[in-house]
Amino acid sequence: MKTVRHVWILLLAAHLAAVLVAVARGGWAGFCTMAVLHLAWVRITLWPGSTPFGKAVESFPLTTREVILTIDDGPCGDTGAVLDLLDRYQARAVFFLIGSRASARPGDVAGIIARGHQIQNHTLTHPSATFWAAGPARLRREIAGGSEILTKLTGQTPQWFRAPAGFRNPFTAPILRECGLRCMGWAARGFDTRRTDPAKVLLRMRPEFRPGVVLLVHQGHPQSLAVIEAVLVALKEDGFGTCLP
Ligand SMILES: [Zn+2]
């Protein structure tokens, strides 16, 4: 099993090997070796679906026409309205909550649980710009800290973790294991934090509707309610329900 210490050893060994190649071959060959290794590193880290740094579950083996709807970044001021929407369409969702926001809005957290939805861990403070480069101590603070707050507020220990923007690095998987968490990615998203037109969000997401897939939307943006409603309407039209993992 890969631990944080094993990751450090692997990283140092890989870097040493690259430096040796660069020194031994010199010139362009050495430069290209280093460039390829670093580009591969960046590609793996910043690509949410990549598996070398641990698997992120993107779908579940369901035979029923149901999807897993996940709503990220709450709780925010629109939580009550999101819950009303879900009730109206008889949908259930997984809320990936940010720990610091959850502790500021305990009423929202209680409402999510009371209305039959699930709460999972989306870090303590959601440092989306720097999470991919965080070292083990900071990752542990973000991941374990998020779980701790949510467990206190809900009485239930989170089982799933979602990385901000899906970015992970080699330390993420061993720390998730330490915290008893699995990583959940997504099979379909419509970039709904940037796109304000629900139709354009759906254009990307709808072709991916299949039994068991994980769908990603966000709350807290001016367009969030319209996007979530558009997804719920499209799911209904295509004969899909929602379920929890
Ligand atoms: Zn997020």
Boltz pocket constraint, residues with backbone or C-beta under 6 A from the ligand:
constraints:
  - pocket:
      binder: B
      contacts: [[A, 72], [A, 73], [A, 122], [A, 126], [A, 163], [A, 164], [A, 165]]
      max_distance: 6.0
